[in-house]
Amino acid sequence: MPEIHADIVAQVILLAREAEDSGDSTARAELSSFIQGMNEDDALALVALAWVGRESFAPEEWDEAMQTAREEARVPTADYLSGMPQLSGYLEDGLEAMGISATDAEDDLM
């Protein structure tokens, strides 16, 4: 199960959606800055969650996804995630696959 709080993921989803929709470098920089401010475990959990969302790992393979995220970190996590096409959708799908409502988490932020 993800160790990261759903409200943090929801914030990243909203920032990623804004960056994806606008294509604006300022929005992408804001997303990257937010992720850079996270602790390493939360940032790696975002990577693992995105991988679950794009079906590279199944929800029951969470520990393996986290271990792989740690082992394969070659570039700063913020750069990797902010450059990932469809990040918002992958994170939403990842939350849903883990049994967490992305919509409820996003609504709580609004």
Order of alpha helices (4+ residues) and beta strands (2+ residues): alpha-alpha-alpha-alpha-alpha-alpha-alpha
